[in-house]
């Protein structure tokens, strides 16, 4: 069972109600609860259904899920022979495998179009990690 259980006191505090009011809702059957010993426990899903609000999260989860940023980047490099394209692809893939400060891995895909002598790199990841990899790529291509 993975559903979080709340005590009547916790539910009262979350809803800004008196404990007796919450107990009354449980006794009247308005708020489903499980009796464990002499105390009631209310499942998070039942509390969410009762209030009509999303399931309550811990403060840490709320902060972690509040904002997420990610960059999707497409880079095209012309005049790239197959050997150089392979070396650049290998270097980028190796550099992308190391995790940056945000802890998320970079997702990278490369494609070399031999007819046009063009290397296409698709990069998806955190903003800082993406910026660092682009600087690295600029250094590799400039040399």
N, C-alpha and C positions, 0 to 999 in steps of 0.2 A: 504494500500500500504506500503510495507516494504522496497522497493528498495531505497537506498540512492541517493539523487540528488546532483549533483555538479554544481557550477557556472562555467562559461567560464573561469574566473580567476583561479579557483581551478584546472580545467583540464589543463590549460596552465602551471601552476606551476608543477603539477604532471608529465606532459610529457616533461617539459623543452622547451616549445614552446612559441612563442609570442601570446598574446591574439588575435591579428588580424588573425593569422594563424588558430587558433581554430574556430573563428567566420566564417572564409572562409570555413572550413570543414563542419560546420553546414549549411551554406547557400547553399553549393554545394550538400548537402545531403549525404556526406561521413560519417558524424557523426550524428546519430539521436539525436534530442533534442526536448524539449518541450518549447514553449514560454509561459512564465508567466509574464504578463504585458509587460514591455519593455526588459526583460532579458530572456536569454535561460537557461534552466536547463538540464543537461545531466545525465541520469540514470547510476548507477554504472555498471549494466549489459551491457548497450550499450557501455560504455567506455571500459569494458573488451573485448567485441567483436571487437571493433574498433582497440584496441592495440594488441589483440591476447594474452594478459597476463591475469593471474587470477585476479578476482575482487579485487580492492584495499581494504586493511583493515586499520583500525586505528592502530597507533603504539602500543597501549595497546594490541589489539588482536594479532598482529604479535608476540609480545614477549610472550604472554600467549600460543600461539599455536606452538611456535618454537620448544620447547623440552618437551617431556613427558616421564616419566620413571615409570615403574610399575614392580613389582615382582610377579611372579607366583611360588608358592611354594607348594610342596607335601611333607607331613611329615607322616611317618609310625612309629607307636609305637607298639612294640610286647609285649606280656604277659599282656594284658589289659582285665580285666574282665568287664562284661556289666555295673555294677554299677559305677565303676571308669570311664569307657568310657563316661557314661552319665554325670557324674560330670564335667569331663574335657571338654566335648562338651559344656555344659552350661556355664562354666567359659569363654571359648574362645569366644563363641557367644556374651556374655555380654561385654567382653573386646573389641571385634571388633566393637560393636555398638557405642562406643565413638569415635568421630572423632579426628584425630591427627592434628598436625600443618598444614599439607598440605590440610586439609579440605575434603578430599575424604574418603568415607566410605570404610572399608575393607570388602571384600566379602569372606565369609568363609563357607565351607561345611565339614561336618564330616560324616564318615561312619565307623561303627564297624562291623567287620567280626567275628562273634561268633565262627565259626569253627576253625579259625586260631588264635583267641584271639588277633586280631590286630585292632588298631584304625588308620584310615587314615584321615588326615586333608588336605584339599585343601584350600589354602589361596591366594588371589589376592588383591593387593593394592599397595599403595605408598611405596617406599623403606624404609623410616624412620619408618613409621607405621608398616610395616611388620617386620622390625628388632625388634621393641619394643615388638610386640606380640610374636615373637619367644623367646625373653628373658623371657617374662612372662610365656610362656609355659614351658620353661626349668625349671624355678623355681617351677612351679606347679608339674611337673613330678619328680623333684629331691626330693620333700618332701614326 
